[in-house]
Amino acid sequence: MLAEWHNFFIFDSVKRVPNILSASRIVLAPLFIYLYLQDSLILAGLGMVVFIFAAITDYLDGYYARRYNSSSSLGKFLDPLADKFLTFAGFICLPFIDPVQFPWWIIAIILFRDIFVTGLRVWSDHRSLPMQTRYSAKVKTLVQMIFLYLVLFVGLLFKAGGTVGDLAGMLLQSGVLGWLFLAVMFVTVYTAFEYIWINRRLFTSASQKI
């Protein structure tokens, strides 16, 4: 009997791991912003470590959820929300690296898109109409994260100074990252319109009930 209770508590604890990992990303996001924006290279570097660790938890919570079949309604809500917190944190730091190439208005568009899609998902759940997704949404997330890793790392090198700082400065001055940022924005906006189109039944069914 004791062994059965022991196994139950272990299994129950494991099932909570994905939600704990998702919640940790929400906590780590503001910590990353605080550390990364410090003038100290050590603290900024630690912030980059926090960002990478938080991104790893995104993989781990999905892994544990699949392995132990611990998917839950809370987890389905918490996981994408935590992802938004982490990506928002990364984008918020960009204007502090170069406000010209990474203007706030582009960041506002990207953040509005993600907030809008999240709201649409909540609305579809409320109406008990499963929201359809496309592979392009995963591509969008991958593109955003690769871009954030690149720019945040360049910003860290620029803060380091010396030869690597000069190289990072040359890359920033080239304007290439600014054009990549525009590309990220267009990919992000495109997926929003795709979400609206493939889930247009949500709006149709809503208008029919008015």
DAWOHU-V47218 format. One line per field, one symbol per residue. ss: DSSP state (H for helix, E for strand, C for the rest). psi: psi as a letter, one per 20 degrees, with the letter a starting at -180 (. if undefined). burial: + if it has 16 or more other C-alpha atoms within 10 Angstrom, else -. A space follows every 50 residues. Layout:
ss: ???
psi: ???
burial: ???
This chain:
ss: CHHHHHHHHHHHHHHHHHHHHHHHHHHHHHHHHHHHCCCCHHHHHHHHHH HHHHHHHHHHHHHHHHHCCCCCHHHHHHHHHHHHHHHHHHHHHHHHHCCC CCCHHHHHHHHHHHHHHHHHHHHHHHCCCCCCCCHHHHHHHHHHHHHHHH HHHHHHHHHHCHHHHHHHHHHHHHCHHHHHHHHHHHHHHHHHHHHHHHCH HHHHHHHHHC
psi: gghghghghgghghhigghggghhhhhhghggggghjqhphggghhhhgg ggghhhhhghhhghhggjlkqrhghhghghghgggghggghhighigoig hmqhhghggghgghgghghhggghhhjkoppqrrhhhhgggggggggggg ghgghghhhhabghhgghhhgghhighghhgggggggghghghggggiki hghghghhi.
burial: -------------++++++++++-++-+++-++-+++---+-+++-++-+ +--++-++-+++-++----++---+--++-++++++++++++++--++-- ++---++--++-++--++-++--+------+-----+--++-+++-++-- ++-+++++++----+--++--+----++--+--++++++-++--+---+- -+--------
